[in-house]
Amino acid sequence: MIDEKAVGVGSSGATSIFQQAWWVEAAAGSALERAEVRWGGQVVASLPFIRERTMGFTLLEMPPYTRTLGPILTLPESKPARRLRNMHDAILELIKAMPRHDRYQAMLGPDDPAAFSLALSGCSLGQNFTFRMPAAWDVDQHWAELDQKTRNLIRTAGKELEVRRAGSFEAVLELSERERGANDRSDSSTLRRLSGAAESRGQMVTLTAHQSSGRLVAAAAVIWDSKVLYFWQSSRDSSVLRSGANSLMVWEAMLLARQKGLIFDVDGYHSLPAARFVSRFGMEPKVRTSVLHLSKRGRMIQAAGRLIGRGGGFGVQPIAETLPAE
């Protein structure tokens, strides 16, 4: 049973897993804050975030391991034109209700309707991408039309590895630590809190791939809501020469989403090689809109950072995704 209790329900009428109250609470812990707008005593817009301080600057961010999170709207019923105006008004009030900050940064899901209203409220928008597969698709036809190299990698890995759908999330952490060692920057306590909460609600499964000896080679945690299944966290043992392990895991996750009647979302990528890797699965690229709101001081720091070649100028990394290339 999927727990759809959320911080609020988006204007599209859908609630992603990343908007659900239990998710943002588990991801942010005691650091969770919310900006709210009330009309007539009722919350019509809210925005969860965490506050960070770096080099004297105040940054408002999405909670960790939360891929997308925009304004959550519970607007009164109205005709389309009036609803759009209500959305503009509510989001403008929401931006004003946020605590003083130098930068607010977030990512909107492909179906989030708030982008235009955020632009009207003074936010800068950009484009990032994920890849999605519809809930219903013909497996045999898609397999025949799949990129030949990807198909060969999946076929070969499928002969050499056994994929199990009832693994423990600890497998993801184990492989990550094995692969990165002292360089592993994963927040294992937050990941365990999130995975435990998702599993207890029937919204997560960990896929694991094993050699015939039983050795763990790859693991992937997939999470879902009532519409979309996300390829959320993955790791592998690169010391084992199984170049198709990642391809096999993505394919198995696609099949699982289809079996559940859900859209499959590869959940972004973090590099051009990773983008090329996921583009070979025949999925459609979908826009994830990046949102940036800067104070006057924030705009000055941003401009100075670009002049001296430091990107955003705040000494922090931009939003990135986690799927590695094959």
N, C-alpha and C positions, 0 to 999 in steps of 0.2 A: 504494500500500500504506500503510495507516494504522499508525503506530507506537503500539501500545497500552502500551508500557513506562511504568509510572507509579510515582509515589512509593509507591503502595499501591493496593489495590482497595477501593472502598467496600463497605459492608455490603449494598447493593442489588445487588452483583455487576457494577455498571457503573462505568466510569471516564470522567469528562468530560475534555475537552481541557485544562481548567484544572488538573486534578490530575496530568497527566502530567509526568514528571520533567523532560523537555526544556523544557516550557513554563515551569515555575516557575524553572528555572535561567536561562533566557533572559530572563525578566521581571525577576528580582531581581538577577541577576549576582552579584557578590561580596558583596552585602548579604543573601543568602539565609541564613536560619537555620531550624532545625527542632527542635521538641520531640518526644520519642519516649517510648513506653512499651514495655517488653520483658517478655514472660512466657516463662520458660524459655529465655532467650537469643534469642528471636524477637521482632521488632518486630510488635506487634499494633495500634498506633495511632501516627500521626505527624501533625504539623501544621506545614506550611511557613509562614513569615511573614518580614516585614522589620521591623527595629526603627528607630524614629525618635525623636529628642529635640526637643521644642519647649517653650520657656519653662521648662525644668527638668523637664518631664514625660516619661516613657517611654511611647511608644505602639507597640503591635504591630499591624501591618496586613497585608493581603493584598499581594502584589507588584503593581506597577502594571500596568494594562490586563488584570488578572485579574478577571473578573466575579464568579465564585463560587468559594469555596474553604473547605471545612469540614474536620473531622477525617477522616483517611484511615485506614480500618480494614481489617485483615487478621486477623480473628478466627478462632479454631479452629472447625471444624464442630461444630454442636450443635443441639439441638431449639430451636424458636422461643422458648420461655420462657427457657431458659438463655442463648440468644443475646442476648436483650434485656438480661438481667442482666449478661452479659459486656460489652455495649456501654456500659451505665451505668458499670460499674467502670473500663473502659479510658478512657473520656472524663473521668471524675473524676480519674484518675491523670494524664491528659494535661494538664488544666488546672493541676494542681499542679506538673507538670514544666516549665511555661512559665517563662521568666525573670521576675523581678520587673518589674511594669509598673503604670502607672496606668490604662491603657485598652487592651483588645484589641477590635478591631472587624473583623467579616467578614460575608460574605453566603453563604448556603447556596443551592444550586441547587434547583429544584422537586422533584427526586427524592431529595434528600439525607435519609437517615433519622435524622440525628444531633440534630435540634432538641430533642426531648423530653429526651434525656440531657444536653444542654448546659444546659437549664433546671434540671434536677436538680443540676447541678454549679455553680450559682450565676450563670449567665449570664442576662441580660435578652434577651428576644426581641421582635422587631417584624416587621411585614410590609411588603415591597416587592413590586412586581409586574413581570412580563414578560408577553409574549404569545406563544403557541405555536400552530403548525398541525401536525396529525398527519402522519405520513409518507405516508399514502395518502389522497387526496381527489380528488373529481371537479372538474376544472378548469372545464368548461362550466357545471356547476351552481353552483359557487362564484362564478364570474364573474357569472352572472345574478342572484345574491343579494347581490352586493357593494354597499356603499354607493354610491348613484348618483353623488355628487360625486367619489368616489375613482375609480370606473370611468371617468368622463369625463376626469379628469386623466390617468389611465394611457393611455387611448386617444389623447388629444391629444398627450401627450409621446411616445408610441410612433411617431406619424406624423412628428414633427419631430426625434427623436433616434435615433441608432443605438447599441444597447447591445452591447458586446463583452465576452466572457468571458475574455479572455486579456490583460488589462491588467497594468501594473506597479503595485506598491504605491506607487511614487513618485508616481503620479497622486493618491492620497489626500493625501499630504503636500504636493504642489504646490498643490492646491486649498485645503487648510487654511491654508497660508501666504498664498496669494493673498487669501483671505477675511478672515483675522484680522490679517495683517501682524505688527506688533510685539507684538500682544496674543496671538499664538499661543503657548500654553504647553505644546504637545505635546512630549514627550520623543522626538524623532525618532530618536535612536540606539537607544533601547530598542524603539521601534516597528519599526525596520529589523531589529533582532536577532530579534524575535519573528516578523515576517513572513517573514524569510529561513528561519528554522527551520521554520515551518509549511509554506512552499512546498516546501522540500527533502524533506519527509515526505509530500507530496501531500495536505496538509490545509488548503490555502488557495487561493482564487481571488480576483482583483480584477476586479470588474465596472466598466466605464467607459461613460459616455454621451457621445456626440459629436454636434455639429451637422453638417449636410451639408458645411460648410466644413472639418470636421475638428477644430474647436475643442472642447476638453475642457470639459464642463459639470458632470458629476457623477461620483463614484467611490465604490465601496463594497467593502471587503474582507470576505469571508465565510470563516469557518473552521469545521471540523467534526471530530467524532470518529466513533465507530462508530454513534452513535445520533442525534446532534443537529447541525444546521448553524446557526451563529450569525451574525447580521448585526452584525459586530464593530466595524468602523470605517467611517465614511462622511463625505464632505465634498462641497460643491457650490459653484458660482460663482453667487452670488445677484445679481451684476450683470447676468447674462443672464436675461431674463424668461422663465423656463421653470418655472412654478409646479408642474408635475407631475413634475419630475425625481426628487424623492425618492420619490414614489409609484411611479413606474416602476421605480426601483431595488429597492424592497422587493418589488414584484410579481415582478420577474425573479429575485430571490433565493429567493422562495417556490417558483417553478417549478423552479429549480435543485435545491433541497432535495427536492422531489417526484421529480425525475428520478433523484436518487441514493438514493431510498428512505429519506430521513432526516426526522426531525422538524425543523420550522423554528422557530427562536427569534429573535424580533426583538431580543433582548439588552437589554431594559429601555428606560427613557426617563428624561429628566432634568427634565421640567417638565409641568405640566398640559396645555398646548397639544400637547406631544409625545405625551402619553398619549391625548388625544382623536384625534390623527392616526393612531396605530397601531391604535386600537380600531375604526377604520372598515374594516379589512381582513378582518373576520369571523373573527379568531383568538380563541382562548380565553385569558382572563387566568389566569396561573399565579403562585402565591405564591413569592417568594424570601424566605426568612426571614433577617432581619438579626440578628446576634449581637453582644452587647455585654457585656464583662466588665470590671468596674471594681474597683480597689483601694479601701480605705477613703478614702485621699486623693483618688482619682479620683471617688468618689461625692460628696465634699464639693465638689470643683471643678465637677462636673456640676451640682449643686444651685445653687451660687453663680452659675454661668453663666446658668442659667435665670432666676434672680432679677434679673439685670442685663440680660437680653435678649440674651445672646450664645450662644444655642443650647446646644451641648455644653460651652462654657466653656473649651475647650482651644485656641481660636484657630485651629482647622483646620476644613475643610469636611467634612460627612458624605459617605458613599458616594453617588456620583451616576453616572448612565449618560450615554451620549453621543448618542443618536439625536435630531436636531433635529426640530421640527415643520415641516410643509410651508409 
